[in-house]
Amino acid sequence: MLNQAATDRAELARLLNISDNQLSYITNVDFGRGLIKCGSAIVPFMDVFPKNRLYKLMTTKLSERSDEVPALFSTAR
């Protein structure tokens, strides 16, 4: 779970028994931070990915996309 709107946070807290402390990991947080639910465990995470060539190929932020991406997915052979 990543950054969530207030109404979604409340519903998630109710459905998954997420504590107020755990909710802080999905409330107004930066990119790459959130909660992972695996079985009965809820684990906070923080992923700081270096902004290198791989990042530019993988990012979902269109403003940061690499010019190389269209060439990788081109159907022309």
C-alpha positions, -999 to +999 in steps of 0.1 A: +000+000+000+014+034-010+002+069-002-036+067+003-064+093+004-080+098+039-112+079+031-092+049+017-069+049+047-099+047+071-113+018+051-080+000+050-075+005+087-109-010+094-105-039+070-069-048+079-067-037+115-040-012+107-028+008+137-024+045+137+013+041+138+012+019+107-012+044+090+016+070+092+035+049+066+007+056+040-002+091+051+013+120+031+045+100+023+071+104-005+074+080-034+088+046-025+073+044+010+044+024+022+032-009+038+034-045+026+008-070+039+020-106+038-002-130+056-010-115+090+021-093+090+021-056+079+056-044+073+066-007+065+091-002+037+112+026+022+128+020-012+153+046-023+162+037-059+191+055-075+181+077-105+203+060-130+197+045-164+177+016-151+155+040-131+148+060-163+137+028-181+115+016-152+099+048-138+061+053-142+066+091-140+063+102-177+082+134-171+113+112-161+110+086-188+141+078-208+142+086-246+154+050-250+121+035-239+103+038-273+133+021-291+131-008-267+094-015-274+094-007-311+077-033-333+098-024-363+124-050-371 
